[in-house]
């Protein structure tokens, strides 16, 4: 029965990935827009340097998540932009309070922990 459950999990994930597009990646200069769109990762650049990444929490709580991209401050994330227009964040994003969401953001997709 374990193999059957894994089979259906994989089939569901493939169908979801096929039907639901990945998060969009938007590069903005200097500051975030006043309102953020769902399913969009914003990367803020200033003077050619990536300073922060921001998105609406994927759990549905509507909180704005801001991840620092400056290497001289902690905590710090890295954003990788891929040729297909998607992006990845490293390490995982973990809200220690409020909704306590914990996920990896890989190639425009949320992978829950």
N, C-alpha and C positions, 0 to 999 in steps of 0.2 A: 504493500500500500504506500510505502514511503516514496517509491519511484513514481507512482501515479500522481502523488501530490506535487513532486518536483516537476513532472511533465506539465501539469496544468499551470504551475507558477511560471515556468519558462514561456509557455504559450501565451499566457496573459501578458507577461512583460513584453514579448515581441509584438503583440497586437497593440498594446498601449504605445510603445515606441513608434509604431507605424502610423497610428491614428493621431497621436498628440504631438505637435511639433516641439522641438527643444526650445529652451529659453532664448530670447533674442539677446544680443550683446550690443550695447549702445555706448559709444565713446563720447563723453561730454567734456567741455573745456571749463576749467576753473571751479564750477559749482554744480551741485545736483539740481535738477528741476524741482519745483515746489511740490509737485505730485508725481509719484512714481507709478509706472504701469506694472500690472501683474505680469509674471512670467518674463521679466526683463532684468538682465544684469547690467547695471550702469558702472562704467569705469571712468573715474574722474581723473583727467590729466591736467597738469599745470606746468608750463614751460617744458613740455616734452616728457615729463616724468609722471608715471602713474602714482596717484596719491591714495586713492581709496576705491573700493568696490562697494556697491550698495544694491539692495534688492528688497522686495517685500517678502516677509517670511512665508515660505511655502506651506506651512501648516495651516494657514487660513486665519491666523490671529491678526493679520494686517499690520504687524509691527515692521518698522524699517530696520533692516540689518545693515550695519556699516562695518566693513572689514578694511583695516589699515593695510596699505600696500607699501608703506615706507619701511625700508629694512632697518633703519636706525631706531625704530620704536617697537615696543612689544605690547600686545601680541601682533604678529605680522603674518599676512597671507601673501601668496604668489598667485598671480593670474596668468594663465597661459591661453593665448588666442590661437585657435586652430584654423586651418585653411578653409574649412567648410562654414566659417562664420560663427562657430560656437566657441565657448570659453570653458576653462576649468579653473577651480580654486584649490589651493593646497595650503595648509592642511584642512581638515573638516571644519565645518561651522557648527558650534555647539553653544546654544544659549543656556547659561547656567541658572537663569531665573525666568520668571513668567512662563512661557509655554514649554521651555526646556527642549526645544527642537535640536536634534543632532543629525547632521547629514553631510554627505560628500556632494560636491557639485562638480560633475564630470561631463564634459562635452555638452553643456547646456541642459543636463538632466540632473535631477535631485535623486540621490541614492540614500535612502534612510538607513540610519544605524540602528 
